[in-house]
Every structure is written in structure tokens, then in C-alpha cells.
Amino acid sequence: MSKPITLYSHPGGPNPWKVAIILEELKLSYETKMMDFGELKKDPFEKLNPNGRVPVIEDPNTEITLWESGAIIEYLLDTYDKDNSLSYEKSPEKYVQKSWMDFQMSGQGPYFGQRAWFVLYHPENIDSCLERYGNEIRRVLGVIDSHLKKTGKEYLVGDKCSYADLAFIPWHWLLISPPHIMGENFAQEWEKEYPTCWKWSQTLLERPSVKKCRENRQKAMEASKK
């Protein structure tokens, strides 16, 4: 029997929850250690991740420690997804899914993250920044919407849900539920302007792994406020 993988996480940040969803999908045994921001930029955590951020995993089964969500997900799939339930092993799908994962990390993550920063943490209200990153969020949703319409497929790659689809979902939580980084009424705009992307996202939100991780995140956020 495999030993539990340790996932270092934080209630608010979406990236650790990307990893948690994959762990759930693969039905792997794992335990989560919730970290305070103040613990991340100093030892002993920086010995695990020199960049001082979550997620990090420690896998006692292979004695590997990894950081950065993309690298962690790739490792989990290579090591534990032997029947390719969440991925493709042959070209072109094998590489197309990597393109979507890269788009999530280089496009969705930074733009959604910057919008979250200026909405939630920046001491001044800078309209130009809010407008820029709000428009970029719309652009990212539009890219997915256009792709799904053109292909007529339910998912981004091939004919099944893959890690490339699931990687986008934790940031969507911040659009349709608190802290509503695009405003409380944005869900209606999303459904109207990008309906195919909206349907895709709603389908993914109904997966048991996503539901469980979303519930766990909410519990962790409530616990962090006590």
C-alpha cells in the first residue's frame, strides 16, 4: 500500500487546489498541511521550495520533493496515472494538452492573480489595473469559448476530461463565489458572453473531485479566520 503524499497548501491560493484535484482524481492517499503566509519565506519551508510558495509535495513512496503546480501534476501523472485516465500518451493530443496547461499557467494564472491582487490586497484602487486584468480574464474565457465552439468538443483536448481542463477550475471559484474578483454579477455576464466556456466550466465543477476540493477549501478558509 502506498504511503500518503504530503501536500503543502494554503486556503486561498488556487494553485495548491489544482494539485489536490489531481490527487483526488487519481484516488491517491494524501494529507494536507495548511501553511500561513508567514511560514513560507523562511526555513524550514524554504528548504522544500526555494521560491517560498505553495504548492509543494513530499512523496515518501519515491522520496521526491517537488514544487510548482505544473511540475507536480506532470510528476503525479507520470508516476501514478498508468492507464492515462487524465492524459494522452500519443501525439497530437499528448502535446496539445501541454499547450493548454502552459496557457493556464502563463495566461490564466497571472491575469486572474493580478486581478485578485488589485481587488483584494492593493492599498489603492487603480482603475486602469482593474480594467486591464478584467479584460484579460474576459479574453482568456473567450479563447476557451472560441476553441470549444470550433471543435464542437466537450473538453479542451480529445474526447475526455484531462488534467488540462481541470487546471483551470480553481481560479473559476474566485469568479463565481467569494471573493468574486470580477464582481458578484459576473457569472451572468460569463454565461451570456461565453456560453460554451460557461457550460464546460459547469460540467467540470460537478466532478466529485472538484466538489470535494472546493468544500475542503471553504472549510480551510473558515478555519483560518478563527
QUIGI-V955056 format. One record per backbone hydrogen bond with DSSP energy under -0.5 kcal/mol. CO is the residue of the C=O (numbers start at 0). NH is the residue of the N-H. If there is no record, write none. Layout:
# QUIGI-V955056
co: [CO CO]
nh: [NH NH]
This chain:
# QUIGI-V955056
co: [4 4 5 5 6 6 7 7 8 12 13 13 14 14 15 16 17 18 19 20 21 22 23 28 30 31 32 35 35 36 36 38 41 41 43 43 44 44 48 54 55 56 57 57 58 58 58 63 65 67 68 69 70 71 72 73 74 75 75 76 79 80 85 89 91 91 92 93 94 95 96 97 98 99 100 101 102 102 103 106 107 108 109 110 111 112 113 114 115 116 116 123 124 125 125 126 127 128 129 130 131 132 133 134 135 136 137 138 139 140 141 142 143 144 145 146 147 156 161 161 162 164 165 165 167 167 168 168 169 170 171 171 172 173 176 179 182 184 184 185 186 187 188 189 193 194 195 196 197 198 199 200 201 202 203 206 207 208 209 210 211 212 213 214 215 216 217 218 219 220 221 222]
nh: [6 30 7 57 8 32 54 55 34 16 16 17 17 18 19 20 21 22 23 24 25 27 26 4 6 33 8 38 39 39 40 41 44 45 46 47 47 48 51 67 7 65 5 59 61 62 63 58 56 71 72 73 74 75 76 77 78 79 80 80 81 83 162 93 94 95 96 97 98 99 100 101 102 103 104 105 106 107 108 110 111 112 113 114 115 116 117 118 119 120 121 125 126 128 129 130 131 132 133 134 135 136 137 138 139 140 141 142 143 144 145 146 147 148 149 150 151 159 164 165 166 167 168 169 170 171 171 172 173 173 174 175 176 180 179 182 185 187 188 189 190 191 192 193 197 198 199 200 201 202 203 204 205 205 206 210 211 212 213 214 215 216 217 218 219 220 221 222 223 224 224 225]
